[in-house]
Amino acid sequence: MSFATSRATQRLTVAKFGWKAQVQSLLEFSANAYVNEMGITSPLFPIENCPNALPGTCNDTVQDPEDDGTDVQLFADFMTFLAPPPRGSITREVRRGEKTFAIIGCANCHLPTLVTGRNPVRALNLKVLHPYSDFLLHDMGSLGDGIGGDQANATGTEAVAKRNEMRTQPLWGIRVPPRVDEDGGWGRTRPPATACGSRTPTPRSTASGNVRRSSAAVSLWR
């Protein structure tokens, strides 16, 4: 499990958003994206993130914070209520892929079903969802993105994961190309289980063999 200090509450909080499970809430995820991807400061991130950390390279005439938090909150609300992609047609091939997914151990980390906690918002309260993720950090070996320590801090995000650790990628909607690989790569053609087979109870060779025989089914079933 990943923990980091929340910018909003200044408390140590469980973090589960982002490739490295380094963000504690969708509000902070939104504010982080605003400053690091669009250069818009807000109360949570009131300081510009200058290119290559060079002072004076991002000065502008707009007083900081450039957003008073309203837009950041609206973006967070949009993500909060954005529904997951629906399942496609449940065919025999899809059922075969679902079975293979469980047999080779993928479901040990990519948990099929979770239940939300108590929430004053009815649409979010005790809801059953199927993200196919445990939202935890795992040692991904060579699939790690190499970001950790000072590299993570340079982006304005607290480092909570090692260089070889990644959060379990949710798999809903992977039947729709382009697919997202375990390390966040787009457009990969290798079956997902061959990428992380060494981290399942089933040996990589066995997992790869099963997936080669059922690669289309594994990719289409969700």
C-alpha positions in Angstrom: 0.0 0.0 0.0 1.2 3.5 -0.8 1.1 6.4 1.6 1.9 10.1 1.0 1.2 13.4 2.7 -1.9 15.1 1.2 -1.4 18.7 0.1 -5.1 19.3 0.9 -5.2 18.0 4.5 -1.4 17.9 5.4 -2.1 14.3 6.6 -0.5 11.0 5.7 -3.1 9.4 3.4 -3.4 6.3 1.3 -2.5 7.1 -2.3 -3.9 5.1 -5.2 -4.0 7.4 -8.2 -1.3 7.7 -10.9 1.1 5.2 -12.4 3.1 5.1 -9.2 0.1 5.4 -6.7 1.6 8.7 -5.7 -1.6 10.9 -5.6 -4.1 10.8 -2.8 -7.3 12.1 -4.3 -8.8 13.2 -7.7 -8.7 16.8 -6.5 -4.9 16.6 -6.1 -4.6 14.6 -9.3 -6.5 17.4 -11.0 -4.4 20.2 -9.5 -1.2 18.3 -10.3 -2.2 18.0 -13.9 -3.1 21.7 -14.1 0.3 22.9 -13.0 2.6 20.2 -14.6 0.8 19.6 -17.9 -0.9 23.0 -18.5 1.2 25.4 -16.4 -1.9 26.6 -14.4 -1.3 27.2 -10.8 -3.9 26.7 -8.1 -4.2 26.8 -4.3 -2.8 23.3 -4.0 0.1 24.0 -6.4 0.6 27.8 -6.3 4.2 27.7 -7.7 5.0 27.4 -11.4 6.9 24.2 -12.4 9.6 25.8 -14.6 11.0 23.8 -17.6 14.1 22.0 -16.4 13.7 23.7 -13.0 15.4 26.8 -14.4 14.2 30.0 -12.6 12.8 32.7 -14.8 11.8 30.4 -17.6 8.1 30.4 -16.7 7.4 33.9 -15.5 4.2 35.5 -16.7 2.1 38.5 -15.9 -0.7 36.5 -14.3 -0.8 36.6 -10.5 -0.6 33.2 -8.9 -2.6 31.1 -8.2 -4.0 31.5 -11.7 -7.0 29.4 -10.9 -8.7 30.0 -7.5 -9.5 26.3 -7.3 -12.8 26.4 -9.1 -11.7 24.9 -12.4 -9.5 22.3 -10.6 -12.6 21.2 -8.5 -14.8 21.0 -11.6 -12.2 18.8 -13.4 -12.0 16.6 -10.3 -15.8 16.3 -10.2 -15.8 15.3 -13.9 -13.4 12.5 -13.2 -15.2 11.4 -10.0 -18.5 10.9 -11.8 -17.1 9.5 -15.1 -18.5 6.0 -15.5 -16.2 3.1 -16.4 -16.5 1.7 -20.0 -19.2 -0.9 -20.3 -18.5 -4.5 -21.1 -18.9 -5.6 -24.7 -20.8 -8.7 -25.9 -20.3 -11.7 -23.7 -19.4 -14.4 -26.2 -17.9 -17.9 -25.9 -14.4 -16.4 -26.7 -14.9 -13.7 -24.0 -15.8 -16.4 -21.4 -12.7 -18.4 -22.4 -10.5 -15.3 -22.0 -12.0 -14.6 -18.6 -11.3 -18.1 -17.5 -7.7 -18.0 -18.8 -7.2 -14.7 -17.0 -8.0 -16.3 -13.7 -6.2 -19.6 -14.3 -2.8 -18.0 -15.0 -3.0 -15.8 -11.9 -3.8 -12.4 -13.3 -6.7 -11.9 -11.0 -4.4 -12.1 -7.9 -3.4 -8.5 -8.5 -6.0 -7.4 -11.1 -8.9 -8.0 -8.7 -12.1 -8.3 -10.6 -14.4 -6.8 -8.0 -14.2 -4.1 -5.4 -16.8 -2.2 -3.3 -16.6 1.5 -2.6 -16.7 2.7 1.0 -19.3 4.8 2.6 -19.9 8.1 0.9 -22.4 10.9 1.4 -22.9 11.0 -2.4 -25.4 8.3 -3.2 -23.9 7.5 -6.6 -20.6 6.6 -4.9 -21.8 5.0 -1.7 -21.1 1.2 -1.3 -21.1 0.6 -5.1 -19.8 -2.6 -6.7 -17.2 -1.9 -9.4 -15.0 -4.1 -11.6 -11.7 -2.3 -12.1 -9.5 -5.4 -12.4 -6.9 -3.7 -10.1 -6.0 -3.8 -6.4 -4.6 -0.2 -6.7 -1.5 -1.4 -4.9 2.2 -1.0 -5.7 4.0 -4.1 -7.0 7.6 -4.8 -8.0 7.4 -4.8 -11.8 11.1 -5.7 -12.4 12.3 -4.5 -15.8 8.8 -3.0 -16.5 9.4 -0.3 -13.8 9.6 3.2 -15.3 12.8 4.0 -13.5 11.2 7.0 -11.7 11.8 7.3 -8.0 13.4 9.4 -5.3 14.6 12.8 -6.5 13.2 12.2 -10.0 9.7 11.9 -8.7 10.2 15.0 -6.4 11.3 17.1 -9.4 7.8 16.8 -10.8 6.2 18.3 -7.7 4.9 14.8 -6.6 6.1 13.2 -3.4 8.1 10.0 -4.1 6.3 7.1 -2.6 7.4 4.3 -5.0 10.7 2.8 -5.9 12.0 2.9 -9.4 10.9 -0.7 -10.1 7.4 -0.3 -8.5 4.2 0.5 -10.4 0.6 0.5 -9.3 -1.6 -2.3 -10.7 -3.1 -0.9 -13.9 -6.9 -1.2 -14.1 -7.9 -3.3 -17.1 -11.5 -2.2 -17.8 -11.9 -1.3 -21.5 -8.7 -3.0 -22.7 -10.6 -4.6 -25.5 -10.7 -1.2 -27.2 -7.4 -0.3 -28.9 -5.0 1.2 -28.3 -4.3 -0.9 -25.2 -2.4 0.3 -22.2 0.5 -2.0 -21.0 1.4 -2.6 -17.4 4.0 0.2 -17.6 1.7 2.7 -19.2 2.9 2.1 -22.7 0.4 2.5 -25.6 -0.1 0.4 -28.6 1.8 -2.7 -27.4 1.0 -5.9 -29.2 2.2 -8.4 -26.7 -0.5 -10.1 -24.6 -0.7 -8.5 -21.1 0.0 -11.7 -19.1 3.4 -12.2 -20.9 4.5 -8.8 -19.5 3.9 -9.7 -15.8 3.8 -13.4 -15.8 6.8 -13.6 -13.5 4.7 -11.9 -10.9 1.9 -14.4 -10.9 1.9 -17.9 -9.3 1.9 -19.4 -12.7 5.4 -19.6 -14.3 6.0 -17.2 -17.1 6.5 -20.0 -19.6 3.2 -21.5 -18.8 1.4 -18.2 -18.7 2.9 -17.3 -22.1 1.8 -20.6 -23.6 -1.7 -20.3 -22.3 -2.0 -16.7 -23.6 -0.5 -17.6 -27.0 -3.4 -20.1 -27.4 -5.9 -17.6 -26.1 -4.4 -14.1 -26.7 -7.4 -12.7 -28.5 -9.7 -14.0 -25.8 -7.7 -12.5 -23.0 -7.5 -9.1 -24.8 -11.2 -9.0 -25.6 -12.9 -10.3 -22.5 -13.0 -7.0 -20.6 
